Amino acid sequence: MAAWHRDWRTDLGLRGAGVILCAVAYLAIAQLLALCLSSRGGEILAHGSVVYGPATFALAAVGFLGTSAGSVLVLCGTHIFDEIVISARWRVSRMPHDRAGELRNSDQVYENLV
């Protein structure tokens, strides 16, 4: 199987997608700022005096998620596919097979703990 994720074209594509996500996030945040300033009349009011609708929260979510994902793609590129080694200490340890069949009932588990 070819390592498609190690190609320079994939790297440029991922970084380009990150730039596009950052641009979309910038537009969403700019629209959010314009929406909030126009609803307040340019004045800063006390917290809770303006009721925000679902569009406001959607623009904020698009701005946050686009900036987060876009910056990761721009900075990492194809390195997001790098494999890492996990220490044996942090790996999931399973029950031995000889004891796995013994503790099926929750009452038995409770009795064994007490």
N, C-alpha and C positions, 0 to 999 in steps of 0.2 A: 504494500500500500504506500502510495506516495505521501510525503510529508507536505501537504498543501499549505499547512499553517507556518511553514518555515520559508516560504517564498517571499521575495522582496515586494512582489505585487500585492500580496496579502497584507504585508506590513503597511504599505502605502494606502491600501484600501481601508484598513482599520483606523489609521491615523486620520485619513480624510473623513471617515464617518464620525470620528471624534470631533473634528473641526465643525462639521455640519451640526452635530448635536449641541456644541457650544454656541453656535450661531442661533439655533432655534431657541435655546435657553435664554440667550441675550434678548431676542425679540419678545419672548414671553414675559421676561422680567420688565422690559421697557413698556410693554402693554399694561402690565400690572401696575407699574408706577403711574402711568398716565391715567389709568382707571381710578386709582386711589386718590390722586391729586384732583381729578375733575369732580369726584364725588364730595370732596371736602371743600372745594372752592379755593384751593391753594393754602388753606389754613390748617394748622395742626390742632386737632381737637383732642379731647380727653379720650382715653381708651374705652371702647365699647359704645361710643356715640354713633358710629356708622355701622350699619348691618351689612356684612359681606355676603355675597351670594355664592353659589357653586362655581360660577365662572372665575371668581377671584381665587378660590382655593385650587381650581384646576390649573390656572396660570402659574400659581406658586409651585404646585407639584411638578409641572412641566419644566419650570425654571430650575428647580432643585435637582430633579433627576437627570435632566439634560446636561447640566453643568457637571454633576458628579460622574456620570458615565462617560461624557465627552472628554473630561480631563484625564480619566483613567486610560481611555483609548489613545489619546494623543501622546501621553507620557510613556505608556508601555508598548503599544503596538502589538506585535506578535508575541511578546514576552508574557502576555496574559495566559498563554498556553503552556508555559514552562511547568515541568513537573517538579515537585518538591519532595524531599524525603522527610517523613514523619518519624520521630524518635519512637522506639519501642515503648517507652513510658506512656505515650499519649495514644497509642493504638487501642482499639477496642479489644478487650479480652473476653473471650466467650467461656461459658461453663464447660467443663470437661464432659465428654459424651456419656460417660458412665453415670453421672449425677443428673443429667438433663431429663431423663425419663422419670426419676424419682419424685421430683418436686413439681408435679402438674397441678395439684389442688392447692388453692390459696390457704385452706385450713392447715394443710401439712406444712406449708411455708411458715405460717404463723407459729405453729407448734414447735418447729425447729428453731425459730428465733427466740422463743421464750424459754 
